[in-house]
């Protein structure tokens, strides 16, 4: 069983949902990312790090800006690799990498997976790589025993959803709405019905993301039967508001992370 | 037949192409492909489209023997006059086709990207005529350098949304249009303007542009009784060139695609992915891309907004790999002087995009001296007057 699967099993027994915290690696700088991860591991059950790609079509403006800041600081896949090695020195938290297809292809799919798996990554999300194009990556992730986490959306037809559930490992990344990432005021109503739909099809743990930005959203997702909630842009909004005050940034991330985690308790 | 009607095979052009998009778009791409495959055989769709092309767009566009230009370049040059099509460029062929398709698919809204504004104007025109809502994404840099087209789109009732992310040109406008489509996929059709993006777009846009080459073939045979020795067209995303070349792919006609050389291929300030790029994925398609060693997409430069794009249609990547089309480039400077040459010899102000194709006549191999050459004049230059006047330092 992968570190991610074990985490979901542990949390199930404790009657908790998973808090999955996303950050763009290198935003606002690689050293700050390391400090942020260090704080978030107190609250989050899984850490998801984005390797910045110049043209992130699945992301909204918040993550696009985070990407631009990270690229300005010359964040490369190698930078992220060394961050991961440093995180692994201090924590056993399950780590997921999110990046776009072209970053993988440039390094070579097999090389990419090998390097990141060896550094201690547990799972991979590639938002512009649908099932049909995932063959090579699937083989590589199996060989190096890391999870390939696929996405499903409210537009995914039933039969396709079944196939995605069968192929995805670690967990299924459920996109709560039709659209791109970014904090929203309200949780999309389609999230709840989609969770139920997947739960009827498969036993794979389900984590909901896109627009999940408040403790209330997290609580309502977990209550609807999901196994985890993924929060990204809301953290990045805090980063963006505190670019010139690192101490305050770390405090804010700490207290926000704490409030999100409290919302994952089932009792 | 080697090429015509053979590709794409399962969405790919010999390894190029594909569908590298977020999961949310996969059902929409399937719906689009199914609808297109059904409608392209449908008699009423075909006759509606052909009716508009003839009576609204003004097709067939002329094939004009450019006698004065011919003397200057020592070749027998014909110009395929897409600049005379409604809205002033070939873009309308695809815009009308896809807009009718969208309407028949039950979509009420169109989104599109635009670089030079010619595609945006074409989509806004089709939307106005067919009664569809229309939002156009345009890079802030392009809105500045092609502002006449911004006014045109707004007058046609479209909303023009400035894109201030990234390099603020065509590439970034496509990102935003894709994001919009992802969020509104049930009501909205994304009317992509070039042979780029995920399958089925490179196929659909090509098919709607094939008419350029079909007419050219008929016209040149009527005028000259033989096929041309060579055909020249500019390549940004590559819709004009593929549309012009396609009908000739299986003939013995040499084909030349001209990319934007910008300040020169060795300066790094250009938009020539086929000449200086490498295989990668951008906007849902695997193709030649200008990228750094980590896979980040590089900034581009061209005086022509319509060619200022770091990737190219996947079918072009295949045609280059198979050596069926020869790709080369001309610089901003060469394009500007071709703009002047055509203006003064023939009284035709070409679009800066099309001026790249005209400029290439001077760089063609010697074996074409006195030979029969067709240049695809993709659009007219009214939109570029401000840019050209500034670049040449002309005072009012």
Interface residues (C-beta under 8 A of the other chain):
Chain A: X53 X54 X55 X56 X57 X58 X60 X61 X64 X68 X71 X76 X77 X100 X101 X102 X103 X104 X105 X106 X107 X127 X128 X129 X130 X132 X133 X150 X151 X152 X153 X155 X156 X157 X160 X164 X175 X177 X178 X179 X180
Chain B: X18 X19 X20 X21 X22 X23 X24 X26 X27 X28 X165 X166 X171 X172 X175 X178 X179 X182 X183 X184 X185 X186 X279 X280 X281 X282 X283 X284 X286 X289 X291 X293 X294 X295 X296 X297
